[in-house]
Amino acid sequence: MTREPLSGQLPSERRRSLLREVNMRIHEAARGLDAAPGPHLFICECGQRECSSTVEVEHADFERVFSDHRLLVAPGHVAAV
């Protein structure tokens, strides 16, 4: 059974959207818990179905990527079309 993408999004767009939501929750949880300073692990937002990579970045860098409307992707990955 194939699931239809929500809101007319392509499957890769939907996946990237879900991954961004997960990363936002990781970011918020770490900040709310006064996590130790330094880099934290986030999920690669390339949108490739088989990708399970993580990306280690500082929270300030994650905020910059988010505010610039860019994707947080592992080195060598590109956003799925």
N, C-alpha and C positions, 0 to 999 in steps of 0.2 A: 504494500500500500504506500503510495506516494502522498506526502502531505503538501498541500498547496501553500505557497508563501502568503503571508498575511499582507494586507493593504496593497496588493499589487506589486510587491517587491519580488525581485528575483531571489532564488534561494541563497546566493552568495551575499546579497544585500541584507537579507534577513539574518543570516548568520553573523555578519559583521555587526549589525545592530544589537544582537543578543550578546555578543562578546564585549561590546562597548559597555553595555549595561552591567555585565559581570565585573568588568574592570572598574567601573565607577563605584560599585559596591565594595570591592576590595579596597579601593582608595579611601572611601568614606569610613570603612571599618577600621582601617589602620590608623587613620587620623583620630577617630573617636576613641581608640584604645591607647592613644599616645604612644604609638609604636616607636621603637627605637629609630633614631635617625639613620639614614643610609638608604640604599636602594631596596626596593621590594619587587617581588615577582608579580607580573601581570600576564595576561593571556594574549598571544599574538592575535591581532585583529585582521589578518590577511583574508580571512573568509574561506580559505581552501578547506574543503570538507575533511581531508585527511590530516590537516595540521593540528598538532597538539603542543606546539612550541610555547615556551614562556619567554618573557622579555624582562630583564632586570633593569629597572630605572628608578631614579629618585622621584619623589612625589612632585617636586617642582617641575621636573621634566614632563611627567605625565600631565600635569595641569596645563603646561604650555602646548603640548600636542592636542589636548582636548580643546583648549581655547582657540587654537588655529584651525579647528575642524579637520585635523589630519588623523590618520590611522596609526596606531601603535603596532608596528610589525617587527618581527624578528629579522636580524640581519640576513640579507639575501632574499627575503620574501617580498612579494608584491601583492597588491590587493586583487582578489579574484574579480573577474568581470561577470 
